């Protein structure tokens, strides 16, 4: 994923000379956090350093042999050769207790959880 962790690991791996492809379901990195305009800047910055992006897709399968990763396949049928896979898929708050207590909740598009000022 192209969230904070995925982008940080992608940058570090490129710094060590690894070939990196980031698969992201959203149209830009950090799309729901910083929006499409700034997300495009992140795309350009990382691309300039050799990171490849595959937007609008999710990983559906990791194939391997003898305990080694060989490839990762996306839901649009693309197959990406791979030696390592990082599943930086984010987290969703478990907010049922807070909701039941009547606390104001943030919109899920903005991370969900308890609304704060």
C-alpha positions as CSV (number, residue, x, y, z in Angstrom):
1,X,0.0,0.0,0.0
2,X,1.0,3.6,-0.6
3,X,0.4,4.9,3.0
4,X,3.1,6.2,5.2
5,X,4.6,2.9,6.1
6,X,4.5,1.5,2.5
7,X,6.1,4.7,1.1
8,X,8.8,4.7,3.8
9,X,9.7,1.1,3.2
10,X,9.7,1.7,-0.6
11,X,12.1,4.6,-0.3
12,X,14.4,2.7,2.0
13,X,14.4,-0.4,-0.3
14,X,15.2,1.8,-3.3
15,X,18.0,3.4,-1.3
16,X,19.5,-0.1,-0.9
17,X,19.1,-0.7,-4.7
18,X,16.1,-2.9,-4.7
19,X,13.5,-2.8,-7.5
20,X,10.2,-1.6,-5.9
21,X,6.6,-1.8,-7.1
22,X,3.9,-0.3,-4.8
23,X,0.4,-1.7,-5.4
24,X,-2.3,0.7,-4.1
25,X,-6.1,0.5,-4.4
26,X,-6.5,4.3,-4.3
27,X,-5.6,6.5,-7.3
28,X,-2.7,8.3,-5.5
29,X,-0.5,7.6,-2.4
30,X,-2.0,8.7,0.9
31,X,-5.2,9.6,-1.1
32,X,-7.6,9.8,1.9
33,X,-5.0,11.5,4.1
34,X,-3.6,14.3,2.0
35,X,-5.8,14.3,-1.1
36,X,-5.1,13.7,-4.8
37,X,-3.0,16.9,-5.5
38,X,-0.4,16.2,-2.8
39,X,-0.7,12.5,-3.5
40,X,0.4,13.2,-7.1
41,X,3.5,15.0,-5.7
42,X,4.4,11.9,-3.7
43,X,3.9,9.8,-6.8
44,X,6.3,12.0,-8.8
45,X,8.9,12.2,-6.0
46,X,9.0,8.4,-5.5
47,X,8.9,7.7,-9.2
48,X,11.8,10.0,-9.8
49,X,13.8,7.7,-7.4
50,X,12.8,4.6,-9.3
51,X,9.7,3.4,-7.4
52,X,7.0,2.0,-9.7
53,X,3.3,2.3,-8.8
54,X,0.3,0.2,-9.7
55,X,-2.8,2.2,-8.7
56,X,-6.4,1.0,-8.6
57,X,-5.5,-2.6,-7.7
58,X,-5.2,-4.9,-4.7
59,X,-3.0,-7.9,-4.2
60,X,-5.0,-11.1,-4.4
61,X,-2.2,-13.8,-4.5
62,X,1.4,-14.3,-3.6
63,X,3.0,-17.2,-5.3
64,X,6.2,-18.9,-4.3
65,X,8.2,-22.1,-4.2
66,X,10.3,-23.7,-1.4
67,X,9.4,-20.9,1.0
68,X,10.5,-18.2,-1.4
69,X,8.3,-15.5,-2.9
70,X,8.2,-15.5,-6.7
71,X,5.4,-13.1,-7.7
72,X,2.5,-11.1,-6.5
73,X,-0.8,-11.0,-8.5
74,X,-3.3,-8.2,-8.4
75,X,-7.1,-8.3,-8.8
76,X,-6.8,-6.8,-12.4
77,X,-4.7,-9.9,-13.4
78,X,-1.3,-8.2,-13.4
79,X,1.6,-10.3,-12.1
80,X,4.6,-8.7,-10.5
81,X,7.8,-10.7,-10.0
82,X,8.9,-10.4,-6.4
83,X,11.4,-11.6,-3.9
84,X,9.8,-9.9,-0.9
85,X,6.3,-8.6,-0.2
86,X,5.3,-6.0,2.5
87,X,1.6,-5.9,3.2
88,X,1.2,-2.3,4.3
89,X,-2.6,-2.4,4.3
90,X,-3.5,0.0,7.1
91,X,-5.8,-0.4,10.0
92,X,-9.4,0.3,10.8
93,X,-10.4,1.5,14.3
94,X,-12.7,-0.8,16.3
95,X,-15.1,1.9,17.5
96,X,-18.3,0.0,18.4
97,X,-17.8,0.7,22.2
98,X,-17.3,4.4,21.6
99,X,-20.3,4.5,19.2
100,X,-22.5,2.7,21.8
101,X,-21.4,5.2,24.4
102,X,-22.7,8.0,22.2
103,X,-19.3,9.6,21.4
104,X,-19.1,11.7,18.2
105,X,-17.4,9.6,15.5
106,X,-15.2,10.8,12.6
107,X,-16.2,10.0,9.1
108,X,-14.7,6.7,7.9
109,X,-13.3,8.5,4.9
110,X,-11.2,10.5,7.3
111,X,-9.9,7.5,9.3
112,X,-13.0,6.8,11.5
113,X,-12.6,6.6,15.2
114,X,-13.5,9.2,17.8
115,X,-13.9,12.8,16.5
116,X,-11.5,15.2,18.1
117,X,-10.7,18.9,17.6
